[in-house]
Amino acid sequence: TADTYRIAAIDQLKTYAKILNVPVEVAYSIEDYKNALTKFYNYDIIFVDTAGRNFRDPKYVRELKEVVSFENLDVSTYLVLSLTMKSQDMIDIYHQFDQIPIEKVIFTKMDETISYGSVLNICLNEKVSVAHFTNGQNVPDDIVQANPSFISDLIVSRYENV
């Protein structure tokens, strides 16, 4: 984890790691990050958690790049966006990450809205895929894998009784 910003973020991930019986390392710097990658080199998958900050401020994206290296690795990068955000805010935040190769988007807080058109806006305008949706606090039960059928049903479900 590179989330050294949020209170108790490290403890929360250590708890999940213990439950899953997987190791966790904390990266306070790019050196820590590289050491963790070296340590976990033989693992099939390495998850890297970063802080959820106000990424409307470009300095946070720069700070992220100072702690996590995105070059020369077989990396899949996911951007997490809240469905409770305005569509234009999502697009603006997505563009703040132009320097980072975003492969897919994960949408959170599906249970807190009935408006899902922004999903379509991001997918079509930014040519990015959706990996997952979250619809509650019960990890991993409230994680839904995205697919075109699910997304289209989600968007049109609001209009079924109209």
C-alpha positions as CSV (number, residue, x, y, z in Angstrom):
1,T,0.0,0.0,0.0
2,A,1.0,3.5,-0.8
3,D,-2.0,4.9,1.1
4,T,-0.1,6.5,4.0
5,Y,-2.4,9.5,4.0
6,R,-5.8,8.1,5.2
7,I,-6.1,7.5,8.9
8,A,-6.1,3.7,9.6
9,A,-5.7,2.8,5.9
10,I,-2.6,0.7,6.6
11,D,-4.3,-1.1,9.5
12,Q,-7.4,-1.8,7.4
13,L,-5.3,-3.4,4.6
14,K,-3.3,-5.4,7.2
15,T,-6.6,-6.7,8.5
16,Y,-7.7,-7.8,5.0
17,A,-4.3,-9.3,4.4
18,K,-4.5,-11.3,7.5
19,I,-7.9,-12.6,6.6
20,L,-6.8,-13.5,3.1
21,N,-3.5,-14.9,4.4
22,V,-1.4,-12.7,2.1
23,P,1.5,-10.4,2.8
24,V,1.3,-6.6,2.8
25,E,4.1,-4.0,2.6
26,V,3.9,-0.2,3.2
27,A,5.5,2.0,0.6
28,Y,6.4,5.5,1.9
29,S,8.7,6.2,-1.0
30,I,9.6,4.9,-4.5
31,E,12.4,2.9,-2.9
32,D,10.0,1.2,-0.6
33,Y,7.7,0.5,-3.6
34,K,10.6,-1.0,-5.6
35,N,11.7,-3.1,-2.6
36,A,8.2,-4.5,-2.2
37,L,8.1,-5.3,-5.9
38,T,11.4,-7.2,-5.6
39,K,10.1,-9.0,-2.5
40,F,6.9,-10.1,-4.3
41,Y,8.5,-10.7,-7.7
42,N,7.5,-14.4,-7.8
43,Y,3.8,-13.7,-7.0
44,D,1.3,-14.0,-9.8
45,I,-0.5,-10.8,-8.9
46,I,0.6,-7.8,-6.8
47,F,-2.1,-5.3,-5.8
48,V,-1.0,-1.8,-5.1
49,D,-3.4,0.4,-3.1
50,T,-3.0,4.2,-3.3
51,A,-4.6,7.0,-1.3
52,G,-8.0,8.3,-2.4
53,R,-7.2,12.0,-2.4
54,N,-8.7,15.1,-4.1
55,F,-7.2,14.4,-7.5
56,R,-8.7,17.6,-8.9
57,D,-5.4,19.0,-7.6
58,P,-2.6,17.9,-10.0
59,K,0.0,17.9,-7.2
60,Y,-1.6,14.6,-5.8
61,V,-1.1,12.9,-9.2
62,R,2.6,14.0,-9.2
63,E,3.0,12.7,-5.6
64,L,1.5,9.4,-6.7
65,K,4.0,9.1,-9.5
66,E,6.8,9.8,-6.9
67,V,5.7,6.8,-4.9
68,V,4.5,4.3,-7.5
69,S,6.4,3.5,-10.8
70,F,4.2,2.8,-13.8
71,E,7.0,2.2,-16.3
72,N,8.5,-1.0,-17.5
73,L,6.1,-3.3,-15.7
74,D,3.3,-5.6,-16.7
75,V,0.8,-3.3,-14.9
76,S,-2.9,-3.0,-15.0
77,T,-4.0,0.3,-13.6
78,Y,-7.5,0.9,-12.4
79,L,-9.0,4.3,-11.5
80,V,-11.7,4.2,-8.8
81,L,-14.6,6.7,-9.3
82,S,-17.7,7.2,-7.2
83,L,-21.0,7.0,-9.1
84,T,-22.3,9.8,-6.8
85,M,-20.0,12.3,-8.6
86,K,-21.3,14.5,-11.4
87,S,-20.4,13.1,-14.9
88,Q,-18.2,16.1,-15.7
89,D,-16.3,15.8,-12.4
90,M,-15.5,12.1,-13.3
91,I,-14.3,13.1,-16.8
92,D,-12.1,15.9,-15.3
93,I,-10.6,13.5,-12.7
94,Y,-10.0,10.9,-15.4
95,H,-8.0,13.5,-17.4
96,Q,-5.9,14.4,-14.3
97,F,-4.5,10.9,-14.8
98,D,-3.4,11.4,-18.4
99,Q,0.2,10.7,-17.4
100,I,-0.8,7.3,-15.9
101,P,-2.0,4.5,-18.2
102,I,-5.5,3.8,-16.9
103,E,-6.6,0.4,-18.2
104,K,-10.0,0.2,-16.5
105,V,-12.4,2.0,-14.2
106,I,-14.0,0.7,-11.0
107,F,-17.2,2.5,-10.0
108,T,-18.1,2.7,-6.3
109,K,-21.3,3.6,-4.5
110,M,-23.7,2.0,-6.9
111,D,-26.1,1.6,-4.0
112,E,-26.1,5.4,-3.4
113,T,-27.5,6.5,-6.7
114,I,-30.1,5.7,-9.4
115,S,-28.3,7.6,-12.1
116,Y,-25.8,5.6,-14.1
117,G,-25.4,7.5,-17.4
118,S,-22.0,8.7,-16.4
119,V,-20.7,5.1,-16.8
120,L,-21.6,5.3,-20.5
121,N,-20.1,8.8,-20.8
122,I,-16.7,7.6,-19.4
123,C,-16.7,4.4,-21.5
124,L,-17.6,6.1,-24.8
125,N,-15.8,9.4,-24.4
126,E,-12.6,8.1,-22.8
127,K,-12.5,4.7,-24.6
128,V,-12.0,2.9,-21.2
129,S,-13.4,-0.3,-19.9
130,V,-15.2,-0.9,-16.6
131,A,-13.8,-3.7,-14.4
132,H,-16.1,-3.7,-11.4
133,F,-18.9,-1.9,-9.5
134,T,-19.2,-1.8,-5.8
135,N,-22.6,-1.6,-4.2
136,G,-22.0,-1.6,-0.4
137,Q,-19.5,-2.1,2.4
138,N,-19.4,-5.9,2.5
139,V,-16.1,-6.8,0.9
140,P,-16.0,-9.0,-1.2
141,D,-19.8,-9.7,-1.4
142,D,-20.6,-6.2,-2.7
143,I,-18.3,-6.2,-5.7
144,V,-19.9,-6.9,-9.1
145,Q,-17.9,-7.7,-12.1
146,A,-18.8,-5.5,-15.0
147,N,-19.9,-6.6,-18.5
148,P,-21.8,-4.9,-21.3
149,S,-25.1,-6.6,-20.4
150,F,-24.9,-5.6,-16.8
151,I,-24.0,-2.0,-17.7
152,S,-26.8,-1.6,-20.2
153,D,-29.3,-3.1,-17.8
154,L,-28.1,-0.7,-15.1
155,I,-28.5,2.3,-17.3
156,V,-32.0,1.5,-18.6
157,S,-33.4,0.0,-15.4
158,R,-34.3,3.5,-14.2
159,Y,-36.7,3.8,-17.1
160,E,-38.5,0.4,-16.9
161,N,-41.6,1.8,-15.2
162,V,-41.8,5.0,-17.2
